[in-house]
């Protein structure tokens, strides 16, 4: 099992910045991808940014150039630096991780952290 604990959400004005953090614990030795998804009211959960253990990041088009994902493998933590925030970035942001053991994939989610951007 993998436990994910997020922090860093909050209320910010349009154009402002926030930094989200997500710390993983438990069976972390085989984690591959870590990243962030978000879900706005009345909408489906969508990918924001993910990063694999050995590869580069992948971003949603809507956040490219504004958000930066990074990962500290020594601390088992993934970060999301969000700049130039817009009201449409308002959502609950969920940390995500996956791992594979014996050919079986497992997905894990954090409890979510609210990000609210006021206009």
Secondary structure, DSSP 8 states (H G I E B T S, - for coil): -EEEEEE--EEEETT--EEEEEEEEESGGGEEEEEEEEE-TTS--EEEEEE-SSS-EEE-TTTTTTEEEEEETTTTEEEEEE-S--GGG-EEEEEEEEEEETTEEEEEE---EEEEEE-
